[in-house]
Amino acid sequence: MAAFIWASCLGAISAGATMLPTADAGRPVGALHYLYDGGYHLALGVACAGLAWGWRRTLGSRKWSAYVGIAAVVALAAPFTLSFELSSTAFRLAPQAAELVLGLLVGAVAVVFAASAWVSVVFARRGLRAVPFLGALGVAAANHYVLANDYPAVHLYLGAASLVVGTAALGGIRVRFEPSKKLLLAVAAAGALAVAIPPSNATLLGLLRVQGAFVTPYVARVSFPGGAENATIPPSSMPWFADRKNAPAVAASLPGLLPTDGVVVVFVTVDSLRADVLHGREYDTVLPNLARLRDESVTFTNARTPGSQTVVTLAEVFAGRYYSQLRWASHPDMPPHDFWPHRDPSPRFPELLRDRGVRTTAHVGATWLLSAQGITRGFDEETFPKPERRRYATTAELFSSMEKSLDRGGPAFLFAHLLDAHATVRLRSKDAGHHERYIDNLAVVDEQLGALRKKVESLGLAQKCVWIISSDHGEAFGEHKAFGHGVTLYDELLRVPLLLHVPGRAPRVVHEPVSIIDVGPTVLDLFGLPTPGTMMGQSLTDFARGRTPELTRPIVAEGRLKKAMVFPDGHKVIVDDRHHVAEVYDLDTDPGELHNLLDSEDAEAWKYVGLLRKFFGAHTLWRIGYRAPYRR
């Protein structure tokens, strides 16, 4: 009975969380949402009551048996749910004994659960049951605010901890009625139906948007309706919907933009730089050097990244292939359960440059960006100014090493990824809000970029230096109930700046949709080299010539088993293969991606899901025993 009562409390808290005002409050929550949410929590109560009954029937009512049972359930469930979240912590604590430490951490969690139940019972017996009861309520409520949009196992265990402590606090209370078997069967049937009958696509999306909804990610599944068979591929895009392993190379465009013998191409990605920060001009006085470069460049206002995580995006950009096309595997020198493309054989474009005599240097601020992890493979030289008291090297440190590379002239390709704006980097001001601190850190990048450009001018390279400035992803500040990056594929994370500055070429603003995966073919083209047919991007150099070429490759993004595609008619589809839900938006009328066309069961909208399915059906790596993994 206590499990039923507390599961109902959790359901009420979850329902209340959906009523709080959010950035995308325009989405109504229907009655089915509450019915399913309540049904899932009832099912949880039934499961807990069944476990308790079975355990007591097996071992009797010995005082210690309940605590052993709680610890046993947690210990048995943790390897399948929590080990993924704890593996990085275990690796950081003891890289050489990570598996042992992981086992100890799982054991510690099991002991904490059992100890929490014991403490709750002790308080209850001393007439202080309100203390654990209120504590459990606080944990249940806080679960909706910590680690937003991520770490479902952590939410699961916080919810489970609340259930254990709350149930223990309620245990022993005498009730005036004993529920009949019919009532118990009805409750059990309601919970079973919620789990057995999959909710609609719209209802499941609403459930998944509730922060801390720890039951939904594990029990809610829905199958996609038909649509792939009715999806018609546009004729101009047909070559991109077929396997390209034997596609011919694309010759370099003529005439060349610059003499290739002395050209220096500097490619800089600024972590978390959103498109609107640079294109909106609101921050031009704060970011004067980026603003100046924007006004002197070919500026692509409708550029998107192929992912919303740094590792995924940069691997895709350098390989010219999407996440599902690359091979991802655990790395012996990195945390368990993380996946890296170090075993993927696809050539990275710096390798192609190096093989044709172009000097290539990478200036990286984190160990995971070194070539051993397979993201940026193919550089002649790598510099990593290892930070002493920070997680990442600063822009000043990276640009200092880049200046030494510039001294050696061209032909050369230089790359740096700047992490100052990343949420985990030391902040210049501590009292400002999240967005203000974000802009403040971008100002640090801007200042150093200005100094680097002056260095290029002092070396006499200004007329030979091509600048390509972009980002790995944007940053969310409450849009779609999300903060940070890496979790969603909405445009606040995919839309980024892309600047192409070629000396002697007139600046212009381009609204044509492009992708950062086009950077590899563009750099190869700048050096007069062909682009392998296996690469999924197209060169953008014609835009610097003043032309407007027809780009036929799709705009695609991937991450965390989510896939997105933007179509020429302005529609965008997002498919989540982990939770099996889909979204379709008309970006022309709904740029904020607030009105999912699939909510109204629009049969025409499902064709976009079908097109995305066809694309990845042709471009997913299939190997015996291999399946594209979920990478956090």
C-alpha positions as CSV (number, residue, x, y, z in Angstrom):
1,M,0.0,0.0,0.0
2,A,2.8,2.4,0.9
3,A,4.4,1.8,-2.6
4,F,1.1,2.7,-4.2
5,I,0.7,5.8,-2.2
6,W,4.2,7.0,-2.9
7,A,4.1,6.2,-6.6
8,S,1.0,8.3,-6.7
9,C,2.9,11.2,-5.1
10,L,5.6,10.9,-7.7
11,G,3.0,10.9,-10.4
12,A,1.4,14.1,-9.0
13,I,4.8,15.8,-8.8
14,S,5.6,14.8,-12.4
15,A,2.2,16.1,-13.5
16,G,2.8,19.4,-11.6
17,A,6.1,19.8,-13.4
18,T,4.4,19.9,-16.7
19,M,2.3,22.9,-15.6
20,L,5.4,25.1,-14.8
21,P,6.0,28.0,-17.3
22,T,8.8,27.2,-19.8
23,A,10.4,28.7,-22.9
24,D,8.1,26.7,-25.2
25,A,4.9,27.0,-23.2
26,G,2.9,27.0,-26.4
27,R,2.7,23.2,-26.4
28,P,-0.5,22.0,-24.7
29,V,-0.4,18.9,-22.6
30,G,-3.5,16.6,-23.2
31,A,-5.3,14.4,-20.8
32,L,-3.6,11.3,-22.3
33,H,-0.3,12.7,-21.1
34,Y,-1.5,12.6,-17.5
35,L,-3.1,9.2,-17.9
36,Y,0.0,7.6,-19.3
37,D,2.2,9.4,-16.7
38,G,-0.1,8.2,-13.9
39,G,-0.2,4.7,-15.4
40,Y,3.5,4.4,-15.5
41,H,3.8,5.4,-11.9
42,L,1.1,2.9,-10.9
43,A,3.0,0.2,-12.8
44,L,6.0,1.2,-10.8
45,G,4.0,0.8,-7.6
46,V,2.8,-2.6,-8.7
47,A,6.3,-3.7,-9.5
48,C,7.7,-2.5,-6.2
49,A,4.8,-4.1,-4.2
50,G,5.2,-7.4,-6.1
51,L,9.0,-7.4,-5.4
52,A,8.3,-6.7,-1.7
53,W,5.6,-9.4,-1.5
54,G,7.8,-12.0,-3.2
55,W,10.8,-11.2,-1.1
56,R,8.8,-11.4,2.2
57,R,7.3,-14.7,1.1
58,T,10.7,-16.1,0.4
59,L,12.6,-14.8,3.5
60,G,9.8,-14.1,5.9
61,S,9.6,-10.8,7.9
62,R,13.2,-10.8,9.3
63,K,14.2,-7.2,10.0
64,W,17.3,-7.3,7.8
65,S,15.7,-9.0,4.8
66,A,14.0,-5.8,3.4
67,Y,17.3,-3.9,3.4
68,V,19.2,-6.8,1.8
69,G,16.4,-7.0,-0.8
70,I,16.7,-3.3,-1.6
71,A,20.5,-3.5,-2.0
72,A,20.2,-6.6,-4.1
73,V,17.7,-5.1,-6.5
74,V,19.9,-2.0,-6.9
75,A,23.0,-4.0,-7.4
76,L,21.4,-6.2,-10.0
77,A,19.8,-3.3,-11.9
78,A,22.8,-0.9,-11.8
79,P,25.0,-2.7,-14.4
80,F,22.2,-2.3,-17.0
81,T,21.2,1.3,-16.1
82,L,23.7,3.2,-14.0
83,S,27.1,1.9,-15.0
84,F,27.1,4.0,-18.2
85,E,26.8,7.2,-16.0
86,L,29.4,6.1,-13.5
87,S,32.0,4.8,-16.0
88,S,33.6,8.2,-16.6
89,T,33.9,8.9,-12.9
90,A,35.5,5.5,-12.4
91,F,38.0,6.1,-15.2
92,R,38.9,9.5,-13.8
93,L,39.4,8.1,-10.3
94,A,41.6,5.1,-11.4
95,P,42.2,4.7,-15.2
96,Q,44.1,1.5,-14.6
97,A,41.4,-0.1,-12.5
98,A,38.3,1.5,-13.8
99,E,36.2,-1.7,-13.9
100,L,37.0,-2.4,-10.2
101,V,36.2,1.2,-9.2
102,L,33.0,1.0,-11.2
103,G,32.0,-2.1,-9.3
104,L,32.7,-0.4,-6.0
105,L,30.7,2.6,-7.0
106,V,27.7,0.4,-7.9
107,G,28.1,-1.4,-4.6
108,A,28.2,2.0,-2.8
109,V,25.0,3.1,-4.5
110,A,23.3,-0.2,-3.4
111,V,24.4,0.3,0.2
112,V,23.3,4.0,0.2
113,F,19.8,2.9,-0.9
114,A,19.5,0.3,1.8
115,A,21.0,2.7,4.5
116,S,18.5,5.4,3.4
117,A,15.6,3.0,3.9
118,W,16.9,2.0,7.4
119,V,17.4,5.6,8.4
120,S,13.9,6.4,7.2
121,V,12.4,3.6,9.3
122,V,14.4,4.7,12.4
123,F,13.0,8.2,12.1
124,A,9.4,6.8,11.6
125,R,9.7,4.6,14.7
126,R,10.7,7.7,16.8
127,G,7.7,9.7,15.7
128,L,9.7,11.7,13.2
129,R,8.4,10.1,10.0
130,A,7.8,13.7,8.6
131,V,11.6,14.2,8.2
132,P,12.2,11.4,5.7
133,F,8.8,12.0,4.1
134,L,9.6,15.6,3.4
135,G,13.1,14.7,2.3
136,A,11.8,12.2,-0.2
137,L,9.4,14.8,-1.5
138,G,12.3,17.2,-1.9
139,V,14.3,14.7,-3.9
140,A,11.4,13.9,-6.1
141,A,10.8,17.6,-6.8
142,A,14.5,18.4,-7.3
143,N,14.7,15.5,-9.8
144,H,12.9,17.8,-12.3
145,Y,15.6,20.4,-12.2
146,V,19.0,18.7,-12.0
147,L,20.8,17.6,-15.1
148,A,18.1,18.8,-17.4
149,N,17.5,16.9,-20.7
150,D,20.2,14.3,-19.9
151,Y,21.4,11.4,-17.7
152,P,18.1,9.4,-17.6
153,A,19.7,6.8,-15.3
154,V,20.5,9.5,-12.7
155,H,16.9,10.6,-12.9
156,L,15.8,7.0,-12.5
157,Y,17.9,6.5,-9.4
158,L,16.9,9.8,-7.8
159,G,13.2,8.8,-8.4
160,A,13.9,5.4,-7.0
161,A,15.6,6.8,-4.0
162,S,12.6,9.0,-3.4
163,L,10.3,6.0,-3.7
164,V,12.4,3.9,-1.3
165,V,12.7,6.6,1.4
166,G,9.1,7.7,1.0
167,T,7.7,4.2,1.2
168,A,9.8,3.5,4.2
169,A,8.5,6.6,5.9
170,L,4.9,5.6,5.2
171,G,5.4,2.0,6.3
172,G,3.7,1.0,9.5
173,I,0.9,3.6,9.1
174,R,-2.5,2.0,10.0
175,V,-5.2,2.6,7.4
176,R,-8.9,2.3,8.1
177,F,-9.6,0.2,5.1
178,E,-7.9,-2.8,3.4
179,P,-8.0,-2.6,-0.4
180,S,-9.9,-5.4,-2.0
181,K,-8.3,-7.7,-4.4
182,K,-10.5,-6.3,-7.2
183,L,-9.2,-2.8,-6.5
184,L,-5.6,-4.1,-6.6
185,L,-6.2,-5.9,-9.8
186,A,-7.8,-2.8,-11.3
187,V,-4.8,-0.7,-10.4
188,A,-2.4,-3.3,-11.7
189,A,-4.4,-3.6,-14.9
190,A,-4.2,0.2,-15.4
191,G,-0.5,0.2,-14.9
192,A,-0.1,-2.8,-17.3
193,L,-2.2,-1.1,-20.0
194,A,-0.1,2.1,-19.8
195,V,3.0,0.0,-20.4
196,A,1.5,-2.4,-23.0
197,I,-0.3,0.1,-25.2
198,P,2.1,2.5,-26.7
199,P,1.2,6.2,-26.6
200,S,0.9,8.3,-29.8
201,N,3.9,10.1,-31.1
202,A,2.6,13.4,-29.8
203,T,1.8,12.1,-26.3
204,L,5.2,10.4,-26.0
205,L,7.0,13.6,-27.0
206,G,5.2,15.4,-24.3
207,L,6.1,12.8,-21.7
208,L,9.7,12.9,-22.7
209,R,9.9,16.6,-22.3
210,V,9.1,16.5,-18.6
211,Q,12.4,16.9,-16.7
212,G,12.9,14.1,-14.3
213,A,10.3,11.8,-15.8
214,F,12.4,8.8,-14.9
215,V,9.9,6.1,-15.8
216,T,9.1,7.2,-19.4
217,P,12.5,6.7,-21.0
218,Y,12.5,3.1,-20.0
219,V,9.0,1.9,-20.7
220,A,7.6,4.2,-23.5
221,R,8.0,2.9,-27.0
222,V,6.1,3.6,-30.2
223,S,6.4,2.2,-33.8
224,F,6.5,4.6,-36.7
225,P,3.6,4.6,-39.1
226,G,4.3,3.9,-42.7
227,G,5.7,6.6,-45.0
228,A,9.1,5.6,-46.3
229,E,7.5,3.7,-49.2
230,N,5.6,6.9,-50.2
231,A,8.6,9.2,-49.9
232,T,9.8,10.5,-53.3
233,I,13.4,11.5,-53.5
234,P,13.9,14.8,-55.4
235,P,15.7,14.0,-58.7
236,S,18.6,16.5,-58.0
237,S,19.3,14.7,-54.6
238,M,19.0,11.2,-55.9
239,P,22.8,10.6,-56.0
240,W,23.0,11.4,-52.3
241,F,20.4,8.8,-51.4
242,A,22.5,6.0,-52.8
243,D,25.6,4.3,-51.4
244,R,28.6,6.5,-52.4
245,K,31.5,4.1,-51.8
246,N,32.1,3.9,-55.6
247,A,31.1,7.5,-56.4
248,P,33.8,9.3,-58.5
249,A,35.9,12.1,-57.0
250,V,34.8,15.7,-57.6
251,A,37.4,17.7,-59.4
252,A,38.7,21.0,-58.0
253,S,36.9,24.0,-59.4
254,L,38.7,26.3,-61.8
255,P,40.2,28.8,-61.8
256,G,41.7,28.6,-58.4
257,L,40.9,31.3,-55.9
258,L,44.6,31.8,-54.9
259,P,47.9,30.4,-56.0
260,T,48.2,27.1,-54.0
261,D,52.0,27.3,-53.6
262,G,51.8,29.8,-50.7
263,V,48.3,29.8,-49.5
264,V,47.6,29.4,-45.8
265,V,44.1,28.2,-44.7
266,V,43.2,28.8,-41.1
267,F,40.2,26.9,-39.9
268,V,38.9,27.9,-36.4
269,T,35.9,26.4,-34.7
270,V,34.6,28.3,-31.6
271,D,32.9,25.9,-29.2
272,S,29.2,26.7,-28.6
273,L,29.0,29.8,-30.9
274,R,25.4,30.3,-31.9
275,A,24.5,31.8,-35.3
276,D,22.4,34.6,-33.8
277,V,25.3,35.9,-31.7
278,L,27.2,36.9,-34.8
279,H,24.4,37.5,-37.4
280,G,22.1,39.5,-35.1
281,R,24.8,42.3,-34.7
282,E,23.6,42.8,-31.2
283,Y,27.0,42.0,-29.8
284,D,29.2,43.7,-32.4
285,T,30.7,46.1,-29.8
286,V,31.5,43.1,-27.5
287,L,32.9,41.0,-30.4
288,P,34.4,43.6,-32.7
289,N,37.0,41.3,-34.3
290,L,34.5,38.6,-35.2
291,A,32.1,41.3,-36.5
292,R,34.9,42.8,-38.7
293,L,35.8,39.4,-40.1
294,R,32.1,38.7,-40.8
295,D,31.7,42.0,-42.7
296,E,34.9,41.1,-44.8
297,S,33.8,37.6,-45.6
298,V,31.4,35.4,-47.4
299,T,28.9,35.0,-44.6
300,F,26.6,32.0,-44.7
301,T,23.6,32.9,-42.5
302,N,21.9,29.6,-42.9
303,A,24.7,27.2,-41.9
304,R,24.1,24.1,-39.7
305,T,26.4,21.7,-38.0
306,P,26.1,17.9,-38.6
307,G,25.8,17.4,-34.8
308,S,25.3,19.0,-31.5
309,Q,28.3,17.4,-29.7
310,T,31.9,18.4,-30.2
311,V,33.3,14.9,-30.7
312,V,30.6,13.9,-33.2
313,T,30.6,17.1,-35.2
314,L,34.3,17.4,-35.6
315,A,34.7,13.7,-36.5
316,E,32.0,14.2,-39.2
317,V,33.6,17.4,-40.5
318,F,37.1,15.9,-40.8
319,A,35.9,12.6,-42.3
320,G,33.2,14.2,-44.5
321,R,30.8,11.5,-43.3
322,Y,28.0,11.2,-40.8
323,Y,28.0,9.5,-37.4
324,S,26.1,6.4,-38.8
325,Q,28.7,6.0,-41.6
326,L,31.7,6.0,-39.2
327,R,32.8,3.1,-37.0
328,W,32.8,4.0,-33.3
329,A,34.4,1.9,-30.6
330,S,35.7,2.1,-27.0
331,H,39.2,3.4,-26.7
332,P,41.7,1.8,-24.2
333,D,42.9,5.2,-23.0
334,M,39.5,6.9,-22.6
335,P,36.6,6.3,-20.2
336,P,34.7,3.0,-20.7
337,H,31.4,3.3,-22.5
338,D,32.6,6.4,-24.4
339,F,33.0,5.7,-28.1
340,W,35.6,7.1,-30.6
341,P,36.2,6.9,-34.3
342,H,39.9,5.8,-34.0
343,R,39.2,2.5,-35.8
344,D,37.3,4.0,-38.6
345,P,39.3,3.8,-41.9
346,S,37.7,6.8,-43.7
347,P,40.3,9.3,-44.8
348,R,40.2,12.6,-43.0
349,F,40.8,15.6,-45.3
350,P,44.0,16.7,-43.5
351,E,45.5,13.3,-44.5
352,L,44.7,14.1,-48.2
353,L,46.3,17.5,-47.8
354,R,49.4,16.1,-46.2
355,D,49.8,13.5,-48.9
356,R,49.9,16.3,-51.5
357,G,52.6,18.3,-49.7
358,V,50.5,20.7,-47.7
359,R,51.8,21.3,-44.2
360,T,49.1,20.5,-41.7
361,T,49.1,21.5,-38.0
362,A,46.4,21.1,-35.3
363,H,46.3,23.1,-32.1
364,V,44.1,21.3,-29.6
365,G,43.0,22.2,-26.1
366,A,41.9,18.7,-24.9
367,T,43.4,15.2,-25.0
368,W,40.3,13.8,-26.7
369,L,41.0,16.0,-29.7
370,L,44.4,14.4,-30.4
371,S,44.7,12.2,-33.4
372,A,44.9,9.0,-31.4
373,Q,41.2,9.4,-30.8
374,G,40.6,9.5,-34.6
375,I,38.7,12.8,-34.8
376,T,41.3,15.0,-36.3
377,R,43.6,12.4,-37.8
378,G,46.2,13.3,-40.5
379,F,48.1,16.3,-39.2
380,D,51.8,16.6,-39.6
381,E,52.1,18.3,-36.2
382,E,49.9,18.5,-33.1
383,T,50.3,20.9,-30.2
384,F,48.5,20.5,-26.9
385,P,49.4,23.1,-24.3
386,K,48.3,20.9,-21.4
387,P,46.4,23.1,-18.9
388,E,47.6,23.0,-15.3
389,R,44.5,24.1,-13.3
390,R,41.8,24.0,-16.0
391,R,40.1,21.3,-17.9
392,Y,40.9,22.8,-21.3
393,A,43.7,25.0,-22.8
394,T,42.7,28.6,-23.5
395,T,42.5,30.4,-26.8
396,A,45.6,32.4,-25.9
397,E,47.6,29.2,-25.4
398,L,46.4,27.7,-28.7
399,F,46.9,30.9,-30.7
400,S,50.4,31.3,-29.3
401,S,51.4,27.9,-30.8
402,M,49.5,28.7,-34.0
403,E,51.6,31.9,-34.4
404,K,54.7,29.8,-34.5
405,S,53.2,27.7,-37.3
406,L,52.3,30.8,-39.3
407,D,56.0,31.9,-39.2
408,R,56.8,29.0,-41.5
409,G,54.5,30.2,-44.3
410,G,52.6,28.1,-46.8
411,P,51.2,26.0,-48.3
412,A,49.7,25.1,-45.0
413,F,46.5,24.2,-43.2
414,L,46.1,25.2,-39.6
415,F,43.2,24.1,-37.3
416,A,42.2,25.1,-33.8
417,H,39.2,24.4,-31.7
418,L,38.5,27.0,-29.0
419,L,36.9,25.9,-25.8
420,D,36.7,29.2,-23.8
421,A,32.9,29.5,-24.3
422,H,32.2,25.9,-23.2
423,A,30.1,25.8,-20.1
424,T,32.9,24.0,-18.1
425,V,35.6,26.5,-18.8
426,R,36.8,29.0,-16.2
427,L,34.5,32.0,-16.4
428,R,35.8,35.6,-16.5
429,S,32.9,36.9,-14.4
430,K,31.3,34.8,-11.7
431,D,28.3,36.9,-10.8
432,A,26.6,37.3,-14.2
433,G,23.9,35.0,-15.5
434,H,24.5,32.0,-17.7
435,H,24.0,33.9,-21.0
436,E,26.1,36.9,-19.9
437,R,29.0,34.7,-18.9
438,Y,28.7,32.9,-22.2
439,I,29.1,36.2,-24.1
440,D,31.9,37.3,-21.8
441,N,33.8,34.1,-22.6
442,L,33.2,34.7,-26.3
443,A,34.8,38.1,-25.8
444,V,38.0,36.4,-24.7
445,V,38.0,34.5,-28.0
446,D,37.3,37.6,-30.0
447,E,40.2,39.5,-28.4
448,Q,42.7,36.7,-29.2
449,L,41.3,36.4,-32.7
450,G,42.1,40.1,-33.3
451,A,45.7,39.5,-32.1
452,L,46.1,36.5,-34.4
453,R,44.9,38.5,-37.4
454,K,47.5,41.2,-36.6
455,K,50.2,38.6,-36.4
456,V,49.2,37.4,-39.9
457,E,49.4,40.9,-41.2
458,S,52.8,41.5,-39.6
459,L,54.1,38.3,-41.3
460,G,53.0,39.6,-44.7
461,L,50.5,36.7,-45.1
462,A,47.3,38.8,-45.2
463,Q,47.0,38.3,-49.0
464,K,47.6,34.6,-48.8
465,C,45.6,33.7,-45.7
466,V,42.1,32.2,-46.0
467,W,40.0,32.3,-42.9
468,I,37.2,29.8,-42.2
469,I,35.4,30.5,-38.9
470,S,32.6,28.3,-37.6
471,S,31.5,26.3,-34.6
472,D,30.8,22.7,-33.6
473,H,27.3,23.5,-32.2
474,G,25.3,26.3,-30.7
475,E,24.0,26.6,-27.1
476,A,20.5,26.4,-25.6
477,F,19.3,28.9,-23.1
478,G,15.9,27.5,-22.3
479,E,14.6,26.8,-25.8
480,H,12.6,23.6,-25.9
481,K,13.2,23.3,-22.1
482,A,16.9,22.7,-22.7
483,F,20.1,24.3,-21.5
484,G,23.6,23.7,-22.8
485,H,24.2,21.4,-25.8
486,G,24.5,17.9,-27.0
487,V,21.0,16.6,-26.2
488,T,18.7,17.9,-28.9
489,L,18.9,18.7,-32.6
490,Y,16.8,21.9,-32.6
491,D,18.2,24.9,-34.5
492,E,19.4,26.7,-31.4
493,L,22.1,24.0,-31.4
494,L,22.5,23.3,-35.1
495,R,22.5,26.9,-36.5
496,V,26.0,28.3,-36.3
497,P,28.0,31.0,-38.1
498,L,30.2,30.1,-41.1
499,L,32.6,32.7,-42.5
500,L,34.8,32.2,-45.5
501,H,37.3,35.1,-46.0
502,V,39.4,34.9,-49.2
503,P,41.8,37.8,-49.8
504,G,40.8,39.9,-52.8
505,R,37.3,38.5,-53.0
506,A,34.3,40.7,-52.3
507,P,32.3,40.0,-49.1
508,R,28.7,38.9,-49.5
509,V,25.8,37.4,-47.5
510,V,24.6,34.0,-48.6
511,H,21.2,32.7,-47.4
512,E,21.6,29.3,-49.2
513,P,21.4,26.4,-46.6
514,V,24.8,24.9,-46.1
515,S,26.5,22.5,-43.7
516,I,29.8,22.6,-41.8
517,I,30.4,19.2,-43.4
518,D,31.1,21.3,-46.5
519,V,34.3,22.6,-45.0
520,G,36.4,19.6,-45.9
521,P,35.6,19.8,-49.7
522,T,36.0,23.6,-49.5
523,V,39.5,23.3,-48.0
524,L,40.5,20.6,-50.6
525,D,39.2,22.8,-53.3
526,L,41.2,25.8,-52.1
527,F,44.4,23.8,-52.5
528,G,43.3,22.6,-56.0
529,L,42.6,19.0,-54.8
530,P,39.7,16.8,-55.7
531,T,37.1,15.8,-53.2
532,P,36.6,12.0,-52.7
533,G,33.1,10.9,-53.8
534,T,32.6,9.3,-50.4
535,M,32.4,12.7,-48.7
536,M,29.0,14.0,-48.0
537,G,29.7,17.7,-48.4
538,Q,30.2,20.0,-51.4
539,S,32.7,22.8,-51.9
540,L,31.6,26.4,-51.2
541,T,34.4,28.1,-53.0
542,D,32.1,29.2,-55.9
543,F,30.3,31.6,-53.4
544,A,33.6,33.4,-53.0
545,R,33.7,33.8,-56.8
546,G,30.4,35.6,-56.7
547,R,28.4,32.7,-58.1
548,T,25.4,30.9,-56.6
549,P,25.9,27.2,-57.2
550,E,23.2,24.6,-56.9
551,L,24.0,22.5,-53.8
552,T,22.2,19.1,-54.0
553,R,23.4,17.3,-50.9
554,P,21.0,17.1,-48.0
555,I,21.5,19.0,-44.8
556,V,21.8,16.3,-42.1
557,A,22.7,16.1,-38.4
558,E,23.1,13.3,-35.9
559,G,23.8,12.8,-32.2
560,R,22.7,10.5,-29.4
561,L,20.8,8.3,-31.8
562,K,18.8,11.3,-33.0
563,K,18.8,12.2,-36.7
564,A,17.7,15.4,-38.4
565,M,17.3,16.6,-42.0
566,V,16.4,19.9,-43.5
567,F,14.7,19.9,-46.9
568,P,14.8,22.5,-49.7
569,D,11.1,23.3,-49.2
570,G,11.9,24.5,-45.6
571,H,10.7,21.4,-43.7
572,K,12.8,19.8,-41.0
573,V,12.4,16.3,-39.6
574,I,13.9,15.0,-36.3
575,V,13.8,11.3,-35.5
576,D,14.8,9.9,-32.2
577,D,15.8,6.2,-32.6
578,R,16.3,5.8,-28.9
579,H,12.8,6.7,-27.8
580,H,11.2,6.1,-31.2
581,V,9.5,9.5,-31.7
582,A,9.5,11.9,-34.7
583,E,9.0,15.6,-35.3
584,V,8.4,17.6,-38.4
585,Y,8.5,21.4,-38.6
586,D,7.9,24.0,-41.3
587,L,10.8,26.3,-40.6
588,D,9.4,29.0,-43.0
589,T,6.3,29.5,-40.8
590,D,7.6,28.0,-37.5
591,P,11.3,28.9,-37.1
592,G,11.2,28.2,-33.4
593,E,10.2,24.6,-34.0
594,L,7.2,24.7,-31.7
595,H,4.4,23.1,-33.8
596,N,5.1,19.5,-34.6
597,L,3.1,18.7,-37.8
598,L,2.9,15.1,-36.7
599,D,0.8,16.1,-33.7
600,S,-2.1,16.5,-36.0
601,E,-1.4,13.1,-37.6
602,D,-0.6,14.9,-40.9
603,A,-0.1,12.0,-43.3
604,E,1.8,14.3,-45.7
605,A,4.3,15.2,-43.0
606,W,5.3,11.6,-42.5
607,K,6.9,11.5,-46.0
608,Y,9.8,13.5,-44.5
609,V,10.3,10.8,-41.9
610,G,10.4,8.4,-44.8
611,L,13.0,10.4,-46.7
612,L,15.3,10.5,-43.7
613,R,14.9,6.8,-43.3
614,K,15.8,6.2,-46.9
615,F,18.9,8.4,-46.6
616,F,20.2,6.6,-43.6
617,G,19.2,3.2,-45.0
618,A,21.8,3.9,-47.7
619,H,24.4,5.5,-45.5
620,T,24.6,3.4,-42.3
621,L,27.6,1.3,-41.7
622,W,26.6,-2.4,-41.5
623,R,29.0,-4.9,-40.1
624,I,28.4,-8.3,-38.4
625,G,28.3,-7.6,-34.7
626,Y,28.4,-3.8,-35.1
627,R,25.6,-1.3,-34.6
628,A,26.0,2.4,-34.3
629,P,26.2,3.0,-30.5
630,Y,24.6,5.6,-28.3
631,R,27.3,8.1,-27.5
632,R,26.6,10.4,-24.6
